[in-house]
């Protein structure tokens, strides 16, 4: 992933967080599988009017921002990094690998989904849906991770596909 793309995803996340009335440097993100949780402090520069206008389509902004947060949470929780963007119809968004692998061998799959403002039941429903979606790539025999990022009460639910 390029630094420019990472900044783009980060901007989208910041706009979504501010749209949910969160302030820079005042947000704790709960991350984990719903049972085991870690907390991370989210820090960003305050959004400008231009950024808010750029990411006004919250459907897209939520997905992009969720990807930015999920990629960082994945790295923190697993040590794996994005080595490639997946393509349509694979059932997942990113190929993961080890940062110290010069061949960038695919080691796992990551599917991400964002929710701007949802409750626990919405998160659980989305997880079930994403597990089903990833089934089409299960023949790869690589671990699959699903990250659901919710912005109103910032959480990154990160679960290994059963």
N, C-alpha and C positions, 0 to 999 in steps of 0.2 A: 504494500500500500504506500502511496506517496504521501509526503508531508502535506501537500496541498489538499489531497482528498481527506486526510485526517482532520485538518482544520475545518473543511466543509462540514464534515459530520459533527464536529464539536460545536460549530456555530448553530447548526440545526438543533442540537441538544440544548444549548443555552436558550434559544428562542422558546422551545417547548417548556423548559423549566420556568422561565420568566412568565410565560403565558399562564402558568399555574400558580403565579404569585410567589415564586421563590426568588430569593435575592442571592447574588453572587457571594460565595464564601460562607453562606449560612445554611447550606444544605448537606445533610447526611444521607448518603445512598445506602440502603440495605441491600446486600448482595448475598446470594446463596441459594440453597435449594428449597427454602421455605421452612426448614427445620434448623439447619446450621446456617448461621448468618454472620457476616462480617459487615462492618460499616466503613465507608469511605467518605471523605469530605470532598465535595464537588466544588471546584473553584473555576471561575470563568470571568472574563471581562464583561461588564454590563453591555447589553445589546444596544445597538444604535437603531434609530428609526429605519435606516436603510436595510439593516439585517432583518428587522421585523417585517418589512415589506417584501424582502426577497424570499422569506420562508412563510409567507402568508397562507399558503396551502398547507394546513396543518396535517392533512393526511400524509403528504410526502415528508414534511418536516419531522413528524413523529417517527416514521420509519427510518429516515436518515439519522436522526438523533439517537434513536434506539440502537442502531448499528454502531455508532461511535462509542456509546457507553458499553454495549455488549462486548465489543472487541477488547476494550480495556479490562473489563471484568474477567473475560476469558483468559487473558494473559496473566492477570493476578491470581486467579484460582487454579489454573492448569499449567502455566508456563508456556502454553502454546500461543503462536501468533498467526495472523492471517498471512498465508503465502500466495493465495490466489483467490480471485472472485469466481464463484461458480457461475454457471450459465443457466438460462431458463430451463425449467422442466426437470431439474435434478432433484428438487424437493428440499434444497437447502441453499444458503446464501454464500458461504465462504468455506474454502479449504483451509485447514489449519495444519501447521507443522512446527518443527522446532527451530528456533531462531539460530541455533548453532549448526544447523544442517545446511552445508553449502549447496546441496542438491535440491533443497526445498521440497523434500518428499512429503506427500500428503499423508498426514497421520490421523486426521479426524475431520468431521464435518460440523459446521455451525449454522443453525437456522435462527434468525432473529425476528422478533415481532415487537412493535411498539404500541402502547396504549397511552393516550394523552391523559385520560381521566377515567379510571375504572376501579372496580372493587375486586375483592379476592375471587369471587365467582367468575368474573371476567378473565382474570389471570389463569385460573384453572381450566376454563373452557378453551382459552387460546392455547394453552399447553397441550391439551388433548388433540386439538386440531393440528398443531404443528408436528406432534408425534406421528399422526396419520399421514401428513404430507411427506414426511421424511422416509416413509416406508418404501417409496419407489427407488431409493438409493441404498437400501439395506444390503443389497447383494454385493456392495463394495466391501463389506465386512470391516468397516472402519467405525470407531466410536462416533456417536452423534450427540451433539449438545444442542439444547434449545435454550435460548435466552429471551425472556419476555421482560421488556423494560416498561415500567409504568411511571409516569411523570408527576402525577398529582401528589402522591405520597411516595417519593422516589424509591423505587425498588428495581432491582435486576434479578428476577427469578431465573436461576441458572440450573438446569437439570440435565443429567445424562439420560439419553433416550433408552428406555427399557428394551 
